[in-house]
């Protein structure tokens, strides 16, 4: 059977009592799911799938990895998006040709992008310790898939990861625990701004900040794109404070994406290309949808983008190729 939305996928996952989400389909596969161990590549579809929340112009959607990398970079926020005093956390940017994958041992690893991902970029930020609060680590991630269906399955894999690994090692000395995820499809729980919203919450413990401290991550899907933000807490930070801090940057990213892909010209006219000067600036307008803040707190939030992790949400190992063999762990960590 083909699952109709994030809520349906979560219900199926819970019913399976912790089995892999792929088990929700007959024999592990189904008409909406690539065979186990594979991913549908770019040749499987006729073009990018539509999105219900943006009138996307097919001519403005990226078709090559170079186009996708330029578009993704234009969407990424700078440190100031997270408020005064926020600085870059080094290394500031990931390699857009790689992303993070949660391995079988529940440790985040960096791997080359699979064929169904055009580009993925992570940026890392920090609010230095001050006023009785410890240093807060933040991240933003944008990933461009070849189709909306493939982006949707990225979200589905997040749920599988949470059930498979409620505790996850970001890098030596940094651990996430007690992870829970809540999905909301378009129209659910106040979600009027994205095809799907995934929110994850849990606790974060680090050798340099102690813990456990609150951890939150949230990812939205708009068509073939996923956009995520995360915060790993420290002394003096509350979960509510982290959620409030992430709300505006996440909305700004969605607005920048809309500006990059939405239809701007009447049918039949020639729209501007998907890359180059047409790529929105990081500080672009948030657009009308930004007024609906990210999913309500009830959705939880959180997907860690460990400092230095390279992908949106380092997805599952399915569909990896020989070139995707895990490389040595980067000093800055694996994901979120």
C-alpha positions as CSV (number, residue, x, y, z in Angstrom):
1,X,0.0,0.0,0.0
2,X,1.1,3.6,-0.5
3,X,1.1,5.7,2.6
4,X,-0.7,9.0,2.4
5,X,1.3,11.3,4.8
6,X,3.6,11.6,7.7
7,X,1.0,10.8,10.2
8,X,0.1,7.6,8.5
9,X,3.7,6.6,8.4
10,X,4.1,7.2,12.1
11,X,1.0,5.2,12.9
12,X,2.2,2.4,10.8
13,X,5.6,2.5,12.5
14,X,4.2,2.4,16.0
15,X,1.9,-0.5,15.0
16,X,5.0,-2.4,13.9
17,X,6.4,-2.1,17.4
18,X,9.7,-0.7,16.4
19,X,10.3,-2.6,13.1
20,X,11.8,-0.7,10.2
21,X,9.4,1.7,8.6
22,X,9.8,-0.1,5.3
23,X,7.9,-2.9,6.9
24,X,4.8,-0.9,6.7
25,X,4.5,-1.9,3.1
26,X,3.8,-5.3,1.8
27,X,6.9,-7.4,2.1
28,X,8.9,-4.3,3.0
29,X,8.2,-2.6,-0.3
30,X,5.2,-1.1,-2.1
31,X,4.1,1.0,-5.0
32,X,5.3,4.2,-3.2
33,X,8.5,2.7,-1.8
34,X,11.7,1.8,-3.7
35,X,12.8,-1.9,-3.2
36,X,14.7,-2.4,0.1
37,X,18.3,-1.5,-0.2
38,X,17.8,0.8,-3.2
39,X,16.7,4.3,-4.0
40,X,14.9,5.5,-7.1
41,X,17.4,7.5,-9.1
42,X,16.7,10.5,-11.3
43,X,15.8,8.4,-14.3
44,X,12.9,6.9,-12.5
45,X,10.7,10.0,-12.9
46,X,9.8,12.5,-15.6
47,X,10.7,15.5,-13.5
48,X,10.4,17.1,-10.1
49,X,7.2,16.5,-8.4
50,X,4.8,19.3,-7.5
51,X,4.3,20.7,-4.1
52,X,0.9,21.7,-2.5
53,X,2.3,24.8,-0.7
54,X,4.2,26.6,-3.5
55,X,3.3,27.2,-7.1
56,X,6.7,25.9,-8.2
57,X,7.9,26.8,-11.7
58,X,9.5,23.7,-13.3
59,X,12.0,26.0,-15.1
60,X,13.2,27.3,-11.8
61,X,13.8,23.9,-10.2
62,X,17.3,22.5,-10.2
63,X,18.1,19.7,-12.6
64,X,21.9,19.3,-12.0
65,X,24.0,19.1,-9.0
66,X,25.7,22.5,-9.7
67,X,22.3,24.2,-10.0
68,X,21.1,22.5,-6.8
69,X,24.3,23.5,-4.9
70,X,23.8,27.2,-5.9
71,X,20.2,27.2,-4.9
72,X,20.8,25.5,-1.6
73,X,23.6,27.9,-0.7
74,X,21.3,30.9,-1.4
75,X,18.7,29.6,1.1
76,X,21.1,29.0,4.0
77,X,20.9,31.6,6.8
78,X,23.9,33.5,8.2
79,X,24.6,33.6,11.9
80,X,22.6,36.8,12.4
81,X,19.4,35.0,11.5
82,X,19.7,33.3,15.0
83,X,19.9,36.6,16.8
84,X,22.6,39.1,18.0
85,X,25.8,37.5,19.2
86,X,25.5,34.4,17.2
87,X,28.8,33.5,15.5
88,X,30.1,30.8,13.1
89,X,31.0,27.5,14.6
90,X,34.0,26.0,12.9
91,X,33.9,24.2,10.5
92,X,31.2,26.6,9.4
93,X,30.0,24.7,6.2
94,X,29.9,21.1,5.3
95,X,30.9,19.7,1.9
96,X,27.7,19.9,-0.3
97,X,28.8,16.6,-2.0
98,X,28.4,14.6,1.3
99,X,25.8,14.2,4.0
100,X,25.5,12.3,7.3
101,X,24.2,8.8,7.7
102,X,23.2,7.0,10.9
103,X,25.0,3.7,10.8
104,X,23.9,0.4,12.2
105,X,25.7,1.1,15.4
106,X,23.8,4.3,16.0
107,X,26.8,6.4,15.2
108,X,26.6,9.3,12.7
109,X,29.0,8.9,9.7
110,X,29.7,11.1,6.7
111,X,29.2,9.6,3.3
112,X,29.0,10.7,-0.3
113,X,25.5,11.8,-1.6
114,X,23.4,9.0,-3.0
115,X,22.1,9.4,-6.6
116,X,18.7,10.7,-5.5
117,X,20.2,13.7,-3.7
118,X,21.3,16.6,-5.8
119,X,22.9,18.7,-3.0
120,X,23.0,19.0,0.7
121,X,24.6,21.8,2.8
122,X,24.9,22.2,6.6
123,X,26.0,25.3,8.4
124,X,27.0,25.4,12.1
125,X,26.6,28.3,14.5
126,X,27.2,29.1,18.2
127,X,25.8,31.5,20.8
128,X,28.8,31.9,23.1
129,X,28.4,31.3,26.8
130,X,27.1,34.4,28.7
131,X,24.8,35.5,31.4
132,X,24.9,32.2,33.2
133,X,24.1,30.2,30.1
134,X,26.5,27.8,28.5
135,X,27.4,27.8,24.8
136,X,24.5,26.9,22.5
137,X,25.3,25.0,19.3
138,X,23.0,25.5,16.3
139,X,22.7,24.2,12.8
140,X,20.8,24.7,9.6
141,X,20.5,22.2,6.7
142,X,19.0,22.3,3.2
143,X,18.8,19.3,0.9
144,X,17.6,19.1,-2.7
145,X,16.4,15.7,-3.8
146,X,15.6,14.8,-7.4
147,X,11.9,14.4,-6.6
148,X,9.3,15.1,-3.9
149,X,8.8,11.4,-3.4
150,X,12.4,10.9,-2.5
151,X,12.4,13.8,-0.1
152,X,9.3,12.3,1.5
153,X,11.1,9.1,2.1
154,X,13.9,11.0,3.7
155,X,11.4,12.1,6.3
156,X,10.1,8.5,6.6
157,X,13.6,7.3,7.4
158,X,13.8,9.8,10.2
159,X,11.1,8.0,12.0
160,X,12.8,4.7,11.5
161,X,16.0,6.1,12.9
162,X,14.3,7.3,16.0
163,X,12.8,3.9,16.7
164,X,16.0,2.1,15.8
165,X,18.3,4.4,17.7
166,X,16.7,6.3,20.6
167,X,20.2,7.1,21.6
168,X,22.7,8.3,19.0
169,X,26.4,9.2,19.0
170,X,27.0,12.5,17.1
171,X,30.8,12.2,17.7
172,X,33.0,11.1,20.5
173,X,31.8,12.8,23.7
174,X,28.5,14.0,22.2
175,X,25.3,11.9,22.7
176,X,21.6,12.4,22.0
177,X,19.2,10.3,24.1
178,X,15.5,9.8,24.7
179,X,14.6,10.9,21.1
180,X,11.0,11.2,20.0
181,X,9.6,12.3,16.7
182,X,6.2,13.8,15.7
183,X,5.2,14.3,12.1
184,X,2.5,16.6,10.8
185,X,1.3,16.6,7.2
186,X,0.0,19.7,5.5
187,X,-3.2,20.8,7.3
188,X,-2.4,18.9,10.5
189,X,-1.8,20.7,13.8
190,X,-1.5,24.2,12.3
191,X,0.8,23.2,9.5
192,X,-0.2,25.4,6.6
193,X,3.3,26.1,5.3
194,X,4.9,22.8,4.3
195,X,4.0,19.5,2.7
196,X,5.3,17.8,5.8
197,X,6.8,18.8,9.2
198,X,8.9,16.5,11.3
199,X,9.9,17.5,14.9
200,X,12.3,15.7,17.1
201,X,13.2,16.3,20.8
202,X,15.4,14.6,23.3
203,X,18.4,15.3,25.5
204,X,22.0,16.3,24.6
205,X,25.1,15.5,26.7
206,X,28.5,16.8,25.7
207,X,31.9,16.5,27.3
208,X,32.3,20.3,27.3
209,X,28.8,21.3,28.4
210,X,27.7,18.4,30.6
211,X,24.1,17.4,30.6
212,X,21.6,16.2,29.9
213,X,20.3,19.4,28.3
214,X,17.4,19.9,26.0
215,X,17.8,19.1,22.3
216,X,15.4,20.1,19.5
217,X,15.4,19.6,15.7
218,X,12.7,20.4,13.1
219,X,12.6,19.6,9.4
220,X,10.1,20.8,6.8
221,X,9.6,19.4,3.4
222,X,8.5,21.5,0.5
223,X,8.3,19.5,-2.7
224,X,11.7,18.0,-3.4
225,X,13.5,20.0,-0.7
226,X,14.0,19.5,3.0
227,X,15.0,22.3,5.4
228,X,16.1,21.7,8.9
229,X,17.2,23.6,12.0
230,X,18.5,22.2,15.3
231,X,19.8,23.3,18.7
232,X,21.9,21.4,21.2
233,X,21.3,22.9,24.7
234,X,23.7,23.8,27.5
235,X,23.4,25.1,31.0
236,X,20.6,27.7,31.4
237,X,18.8,26.9,28.2
238,X,15.2,25.6,28.2
239,X,13.4,23.6,25.5
240,X,11.0,26.4,25.0
241,X,13.9,28.8,24.6
242,X,15.4,26.6,21.9
243,X,12.1,26.4,20.0
244,X,11.7,30.1,20.1
245,X,15.2,30.7,18.9
246,X,14.8,28.3,15.8
247,X,11.4,29.6,14.7
248,X,12.4,32.7,12.7
249,X,15.4,31.2,11.0
250,X,13.4,28.2,9.9
251,X,10.6,30.5,8.5
252,X,13.2,32.6,6.7
253,X,14.7,29.5,5.0
254,X,11.2,28.5,3.8
255,X,10.6,32.0,2.5
256,X,13.9,32.0,0.6
257,X,13.1,28.7,-1.0
258,X,9.7,30.0,-2.1
259,X,11.5,33.0,-3.7
260,X,13.8,30.6,-5.5
261,X,11.3,28.2,-7.0
262,X,7.8,29.8,-7.2
263,X,6.3,30.8,-10.5
264,X,6.8,34.5,-11.2
265,X,5.8,34.9,-14.8
266,X,2.5,34.2,-16.7
267,X,2.2,30.8,-18.4
268,X,4.0,30.8,-21.7
269,X,6.7,33.4,-20.9
270,X,10.3,32.6,-20.2
271,X,11.2,32.6,-16.4
272,X,14.6,33.3,-15.1
273,X,17.0,30.3,-14.6
274,X,17.1,28.4,-11.4
275,X,20.7,29.5,-10.5
276,X,22.9,32.6,-10.7
277,X,21.6,36.0,-9.9
278,X,18.1,34.6,-9.5
279,X,19.1,32.6,-6.4
280,X,17.7,34.3,-3.3
281,X,20.0,35.9,-0.8
282,X,20.2,34.3,2.6
283,X,18.4,37.2,4.1
284,X,15.6,37.2,1.6
285,X,12.0,37.8,2.6
286,X,10.2,35.2,4.5
287,X,7.2,35.3,2.3
288,X,3.6,34.9,3.3
289,X,4.0,31.4,4.7
290,X,6.5,32.6,7.2
291,X,3.8,34.0,9.3
292,X,2.8,30.5,10.4
293,X,5.7,29.7,12.6
294,X,7.2,26.3,12.5
295,X,5.2,23.4,13.7
296,X,3.7,23.8,17.2
297,X,5.8,22.8,20.2
298,X,3.5,19.8,20.6
299,X,5.3,18.4,17.6
300,X,8.5,18.5,19.6
301,X,11.5,19.4,17.6
302,X,14.9,18.3,17.0
303,X,17.0,16.5,14.6
304,X,20.6,16.9,15.6
305,X,22.9,18.3,13.0
306,X,26.1,17.6,14.8
307,X,28.8,20.1,14.1
308,X,30.5,19.2,10.9
309,X,27.8,16.8,9.8
310,X,27.3,17.1,6.2
311,X,23.8,16.4,5.4
312,X,20.4,17.6,6.0
313,X,19.5,14.8,8.2
314,X,22.0,12.1,7.6
315,X,19.7,9.6,6.1
316,X,19.6,5.9,6.1
317,X,22.2,3.8,4.5
318,X,19.8,2.5,1.8
319,X,20.8,3.2,-1.7
320,X,24.5,3.9,-1.0
321,X,27.0,3.2,-3.7
322,X,30.6,2.1,-3.5
323,X,31.6,5.7,-3.4
324,X,29.6,6.1,-0.3
325,X,31.7,4.0,2.0
326,X,32.1,5.9,5.3
327,X,35.2,8.0,5.4
328,X,37.1,8.7,8.6
329,X,34.9,10.6,11.1
330,X,35.5,14.3,10.8
331,X,37.0,15.9,13.9
332,X,33.9,18.1,14.3
333,X,31.4,15.2,14.3
334,X,28.9,13.3,12.3
335,X,25.5,14.9,12.1
336,X,22.9,17.3,13.2
